[in-house]
Amino acid sequence: MGMTQHADPAVTTPPASGPEQTDGRTAERPLAVRLLARPEVGVFLGAAAVYVFFLIAAPPVRDGSSMATVLYQSSTIGIMTLPVALLMIGGEFDLSSGVAVITSALTASMLAYQLSMNVWVGVIAALIVSLAVGFFNGWMVVKTGLPSFLVTLGTFLILQGVNLAVTKLVTGNVATDDISNMDGFDQAKKVFASTFDIGGVNVKITVFYWLVFAAIATWVLLRTKYGNWIFAVGGNKDSARAVGVPVTFTKISLFMLVGVGAWFVGMHQLFTFNTVQSGEGVGQELIFIAAAVIGGCLLTGGFGSAIGPVFGAFMFGMVNQGIVFAGWNPDWFKAFLGVMLLGAVLINLWVRQSATRR
């Protein structure tokens, strides 16, 4: 009689205890590596180093009023740097931003003074002009496919010529007339150019605007759909368009944001000095772009933050005023800026490469 063989039941053996094996693609990176990957880390360390350097080299910096001056200088650069940085993250940059500030101030001043109108009419008209300049830049870039370098260089030259020619034609001089006695001036000055006393130190209102705008820009970049669109169009606009990102709207709106920044800074200058020199603003666009680059924004787009340019602008203000407080020749300012720019670019490159390797 044959015997029936029965297979023994399979025994499931638990895996040996030991470190959990994870896929390298999904493993959580160490905190230090994640911090290195942030675009603002390098510039924060650089800003701290510059601050400490001038605390030692220029003792007047330790005074509260001196630091208020540094922050004021930083804020006038920083307010404009924020929209420039957002535009750079979106893959474009604007060479007309410096003269656009003066165009805005000239528009408000001449319209109000020559037509004997309330200065707020000039302020609103200047905002419309600034938005129109930004829209023109964005529309030309999107519709023609030309590099923003060429388009905004053309706008820069146009605005520079118009600023000088129209001011001479209207006022007979290279500067606008004093508007300090006109209706609405005092109210506008409180909004755009007032000063607050904090612990016996006079602080310009632009410092508060700068920090508030930076907080708003950070929230937009990190918490909103529009912020995702900015990174997407800066990384690859064709891929972004393929997944439904409104590339045309995003790019044009970013150029218009630069126009808003130019308008705001222009109004501050007008209501601080009561008059505007039509030939100013040339070269400031490079300061704004450099502060954004030092702050971790790539010229190629798709990478950056709003916090980094805050530290970048602070470094500019610190160096600009620190040289004065140290009693050095102010001609060294440009040399310092060049060193900071190259140093920031190299540090940011090393940070990204280190984070990628890890």
C-alpha positions as CSV (number, residue, x, y, z in Angstrom):
1,M,0.0,0.0,0.0
2,G,1.5,3.3,-1.1
3,M,2.3,5.9,1.4
4,T,1.0,9.5,1.0
5,Q,3.6,12.2,1.5
6,H,2.5,15.5,3.1
7,A,4.5,18.7,2.6
8,D,5.4,20.4,5.8
9,P,3.8,23.8,6.2
10,A,6.1,26.7,5.2
11,V,7.6,28.5,8.2
12,T,7.8,32.3,8.0
13,T,11.0,33.5,9.5
14,P,11.1,37.0,10.6
15,P,13.9,39.2,9.2
16,A,16.9,39.5,11.3
17,S,16.9,42.6,13.5
18,G,19.2,45.4,12.5
19,P,19.1,48.8,10.9
20,E,16.1,49.4,8.7
21,Q,17.0,49.4,5.0
22,T,15.6,52.4,3.1
23,D,15.6,53.5,-0.4
24,G,18.2,56.3,-0.8
25,R,15.7,58.3,-2.9
26,T,13.2,58.4,-0.1
27,A,15.5,58.6,3.0
28,E,15.1,61.7,5.0
29,R,18.2,63.9,4.6
30,P,20.0,65.1,7.8
31,L,19.0,68.5,9.1
32,A,22.4,70.0,8.2
33,V,22.1,68.9,4.6
34,R,18.5,70.3,4.4
35,L,19.8,73.6,5.8
36,L,22.6,73.7,3.3
37,A,20.1,73.3,0.5
38,R,18.3,76.5,1.5
39,P,19.3,79.4,-0.8
40,E,19.5,81.9,2.1
41,V,21.9,80.0,4.3
42,G,25.1,81.2,2.6
43,V,24.1,84.8,2.5
44,F,23.0,84.8,6.1
45,L,26.5,83.6,7.1
46,G,28.0,86.2,4.8
47,A,25.8,89.0,6.3
48,A,26.8,88.0,9.8
49,A,30.5,88.0,8.9
50,V,30.2,91.5,7.3
51,Y,28.3,92.8,10.3
52,V,30.9,91.5,12.8
53,F,33.7,92.8,10.6
54,F,32.3,96.4,10.7
55,L,31.5,96.2,14.4
56,I,35.3,95.7,14.9
57,A,36.5,98.0,12.1
58,A,34.0,100.8,12.5
59,P,33.1,101.4,16.2
60,P,30.3,104.0,15.3
61,V,28.3,101.1,13.9
62,R,27.6,100.0,17.4
63,D,25.5,103.1,18.1
64,G,21.7,102.7,17.6
65,S,21.4,105.7,15.3
66,S,24.2,104.4,13.1
67,M,22.5,101.0,12.8
68,A,19.2,102.8,12.0
69,T,21.1,104.5,9.1
70,V,22.4,101.1,7.9
71,L,18.9,99.6,8.0
72,Y,17.5,102.6,6.1
73,Q,20.1,102.3,3.4
74,S,19.4,98.5,3.2
75,S,15.6,99.0,3.1
76,T,15.7,101.4,0.1
77,I,17.7,98.7,-1.8
78,G,15.8,95.8,-0.3
79,I,12.2,97.0,-1.2
80,M,13.2,97.0,-4.8
81,T,15.3,93.9,-4.6
82,L,12.3,91.8,-3.5
83,P,10.3,92.0,-6.8
84,V,13.5,91.8,-8.8
85,A,14.3,88.5,-6.9
86,L,10.9,87.1,-7.6
87,L,11.3,88.0,-11.3
88,M,14.7,86.2,-11.3
89,I,13.2,83.1,-9.7
90,G,10.7,83.3,-12.6
91,G,13.5,83.1,-15.1
92,E,13.8,86.8,-16.1
93,F,15.4,90.0,-15.0
94,D,14.9,93.7,-15.5
95,L,17.6,96.2,-16.4
96,S,15.2,99.1,-16.4
97,S,14.3,98.9,-12.7
98,G,16.7,101.6,-11.6
99,V,15.5,104.3,-14.0
100,A,11.9,103.2,-13.6
101,V,12.2,104.4,-10.0
102,I,13.0,107.9,-11.2
103,T,10.4,107.7,-14.0
104,S,7.8,107.1,-11.3
105,A,8.9,110.0,-9.1
106,L,9.2,112.4,-12.0
107,T,5.7,111.5,-13.2
108,A,4.1,112.2,-9.8
109,S,6.1,115.4,-9.2
110,M,5.6,117.0,-12.6
111,L,1.9,116.0,-13.0
112,A,1.0,117.4,-9.6
113,Y,3.1,120.6,-9.8
114,Q,2.6,121.6,-13.4
115,L,-1.2,121.0,-13.3
116,S,-1.6,122.4,-9.7
117,M,-3.3,119.2,-8.5
118,N,-3.3,117.3,-5.3
119,V,-0.1,115.3,-5.0
120,W,-2.2,112.1,-4.6
121,V,-3.3,112.5,-8.2
122,G,0.3,112.4,-9.2
123,V,1.0,109.4,-6.9
124,I,-1.9,107.4,-8.6
125,A,-0.8,108.4,-12.1
126,A,2.8,107.3,-11.3
127,L,1.5,103.9,-10.2
128,I,-0.4,103.5,-13.5
129,V,2.7,104.5,-15.5
130,S,4.9,102.1,-13.5
131,L,2.4,99.2,-14.0
132,A,2.3,100.1,-17.7
133,V,6.1,99.9,-18.0
134,G,6.1,96.5,-16.3
135,F,3.3,95.2,-18.5
136,F,5.2,96.4,-21.6
137,N,8.4,94.6,-20.5
138,G,6.5,91.4,-19.7
139,W,4.4,91.4,-22.8
140,M,7.4,92.0,-25.1
141,V,9.3,89.2,-23.5
142,V,6.5,86.7,-23.7
143,K,5.1,87.6,-27.1
144,T,8.4,88.0,-29.0
145,G,10.5,85.4,-27.2
146,L,13.4,87.8,-27.0
147,P,15.7,87.6,-23.9
148,S,14.6,89.9,-21.1
149,F,18.1,91.3,-21.1
150,L,17.5,92.8,-24.6
151,V,13.9,94.0,-24.0
152,T,14.6,95.7,-20.6
153,L,17.9,97.2,-21.9
154,G,15.8,98.9,-24.6
155,T,13.3,100.0,-21.9
156,F,16.2,101.3,-19.8
157,L,17.5,103.5,-22.6
158,I,14.1,104.7,-23.5
159,L,13.2,105.7,-19.9
160,Q,16.6,107.3,-19.4
161,G,16.2,109.5,-22.4
162,V,12.6,110.3,-21.6
163,N,13.4,111.2,-18.0
164,L,16.0,113.8,-19.1
165,A,14.2,115.2,-22.1
166,V,10.7,115.5,-20.7
167,T,12.0,117.1,-17.4
168,K,14.0,119.7,-19.3
169,L,11.0,120.3,-21.6
170,V,8.5,120.8,-18.8
171,T,10.6,122.4,-16.0
172,G,13.4,123.9,-18.0
173,N,15.8,122.2,-15.7
174,V,17.2,118.7,-15.0
175,A,15.3,118.5,-11.7
176,T,11.6,118.9,-10.8
177,D,10.2,121.7,-8.7
178,D,9.7,121.6,-4.9
179,I,6.3,120.2,-4.2
180,S,6.5,120.4,-0.4
181,N,3.8,123.2,-0.2
182,M,1.2,121.4,-2.3
183,D,-2.0,119.9,-1.2
184,G,-1.7,116.3,0.1
185,F,2.1,116.5,0.5
186,D,2.1,116.1,4.3
187,Q,-0.3,113.0,4.2
188,A,1.8,111.4,1.4
189,K,5.0,112.1,3.3
190,K,3.6,110.2,6.3
191,V,2.8,107.2,4.2
192,F,6.0,107.0,2.2
193,A,8.7,108.9,4.1
194,S,7.9,109.3,7.7
195,T,10.1,108.5,10.7
196,F,9.4,106.7,14.0
197,D,11.1,107.2,17.3
198,I,12.0,103.8,18.9
199,G,13.9,104.0,22.1
200,G,15.3,107.4,21.2
201,V,16.4,106.2,17.7
202,N,14.8,107.6,14.6
203,V,13.8,104.8,12.3
204,K,12.5,105.3,8.7
205,I,9.2,103.8,7.8
206,T,10.8,102.1,4.8
207,V,12.5,99.6,7.2
208,F,9.1,98.4,8.4
209,Y,7.7,98.2,4.8
210,W,10.8,96.2,3.8
211,L,10.3,93.6,6.5
212,V,6.5,93.4,5.8
213,F,7.0,93.0,2.1
214,A,9.6,90.3,2.7
215,A,7.2,88.4,4.9
216,I,4.4,88.7,2.3
217,A,6.8,87.6,-0.5
218,T,8.0,84.6,1.5
219,W,4.4,83.5,2.2
220,V,3.5,83.9,-1.5
221,L,6.5,81.8,-2.6
222,L,6.0,79.0,-0.1
223,R,2.3,78.8,0.6
224,T,0.4,79.9,-2.6
225,K,-0.3,78.5,-6.0
226,Y,1.2,81.6,-7.5
227,G,4.5,80.9,-5.8
228,N,4.5,77.4,-7.3
229,W,3.9,79.0,-10.7
230,I,6.9,81.3,-10.2
231,F,9.3,78.4,-9.5
232,A,7.7,76.4,-12.4
233,V,8.1,79.0,-15.1
234,G,11.6,79.8,-13.9
235,G,12.6,76.1,-14.0
236,N,11.2,75.2,-17.4
237,K,8.4,77.3,-18.9
238,D,7.5,74.7,-21.5
239,S,7.1,72.0,-19.0
240,A,5.1,74.4,-16.8
241,R,2.8,75.3,-19.6
242,A,2.3,71.6,-20.4
243,V,1.0,71.0,-16.8
244,G,-1.4,74.0,-17.0
245,V,0.7,76.8,-15.4
246,P,-0.4,80.2,-16.9
247,V,3.1,81.2,-18.1
248,T,2.1,84.4,-19.8
249,F,0.1,85.7,-16.8
250,T,2.9,84.7,-14.4
251,K,5.7,86.4,-16.3
252,I,3.8,89.6,-17.1
253,S,2.6,89.9,-13.5
254,L,6.2,89.5,-12.2
255,F,7.4,92.4,-14.4
256,M,4.4,94.4,-13.2
257,L,5.4,93.7,-9.6
258,V,8.8,95.2,-10.4
259,G,6.9,98.2,-11.6
260,V,5.0,98.4,-8.2
261,G,8.4,98.3,-6.4
262,A,9.8,101.1,-8.6
263,W,6.7,103.2,-7.9
264,F,7.0,102.7,-4.1
265,V,10.7,103.5,-3.9
266,G,10.1,106.5,-6.3
267,M,7.4,107.9,-4.0
268,H,9.7,107.5,-1.0
269,Q,12.5,109.5,-2.8
270,L,10.1,112.2,-3.9
271,F,8.5,112.8,-0.5
272,T,11.9,112.6,1.3
273,F,13.7,115.2,-0.9
274,N,10.7,117.1,-2.3
275,T,12.3,117.1,-5.7
276,V,13.8,114.6,-8.1
277,Q,17.0,114.7,-10.3
278,S,16.0,113.3,-13.7
279,G,19.5,111.8,-14.4
280,E,19.5,109.5,-11.3
281,G,18.8,105.8,-11.1
282,V,21.4,104.7,-13.7
283,G,23.3,101.7,-12.3
284,Q,20.9,101.0,-9.5
285,E,19.4,98.1,-11.5
286,L,22.8,96.3,-11.1
287,I,22.6,96.8,-7.3
288,F,19.2,95.2,-7.2
289,I,20.2,92.3,-9.3
290,A,23.4,91.8,-7.4
291,A,21.6,91.8,-4.0
292,A,19.2,89.2,-5.3
293,V,22.1,87.0,-6.6
294,I,24.0,87.4,-3.3
295,G,20.7,86.4,-1.7
296,G,20.8,83.0,-3.5
297,C,18.7,83.7,-6.6
298,L,20.0,82.1,-9.8
299,L,20.2,84.1,-13.1
300,T,18.9,81.0,-14.8
301,G,15.7,81.0,-12.7
302,G,13.8,78.4,-10.8
303,F,15.8,78.8,-7.5
304,G,15.8,81.3,-4.7
305,S,13.9,82.8,-1.9
306,A,12.6,86.1,-0.5
307,I,14.6,85.9,2.7
308,G,18.0,85.6,1.0
309,P,17.6,89.0,-0.8
310,V,16.8,90.6,2.5
311,F,20.2,89.6,3.8
312,G,21.7,90.5,0.5
313,A,20.3,94.1,0.7
314,F,21.5,94.3,4.3
315,M,25.1,93.4,3.2
316,F,24.9,96.3,0.7
317,G,23.7,98.7,3.3
318,M,26.2,97.5,5.9
319,V,29.1,97.9,3.5
320,N,27.9,101.2,2.1
321,Q,27.6,102.9,5.5
322,G,30.3,100.8,7.3
323,I,32.9,102.2,5.0
324,V,31.8,105.8,5.8
325,F,31.7,105.0,9.6
326,A,35.2,103.5,9.4
327,G,36.5,106.7,7.7
328,W,37.7,104.9,4.6
329,N,37.7,106.2,1.1
330,P,34.1,105.5,-0.3
331,D,35.6,104.5,-3.6
332,W,36.3,101.1,-1.9
333,F,32.5,100.5,-1.9
334,K,32.4,99.1,-5.5
335,A,35.4,96.9,-4.7
336,F,33.6,95.5,-1.7
337,L,30.5,94.9,-3.8
338,G,32.5,92.9,-6.4
339,V,34.1,90.8,-3.7
340,M,30.7,90.1,-2.1
341,L,29.1,89.2,-5.4
342,L,31.8,86.8,-6.4
343,G,32.0,85.3,-2.9
344,A,28.3,84.8,-2.7
345,V,28.1,83.1,-6.1
346,L,30.9,80.7,-5.1
347,I,29.4,80.0,-1.7
348,N,26.0,79.3,-3.3
349,L,27.6,77.0,-5.9
350,W,29.4,75.1,-3.2
351,V,26.2,74.8,-1.0
352,R,24.1,73.4,-3.9
353,Q,26.8,71.0,-5.0
354,S,27.3,69.8,-1.4
355,A,23.6,69.3,-0.9
356,T,23.3,67.4,-4.2
357,R,26.2,65.1,-3.4
358,R,24.8,64.2,0.0
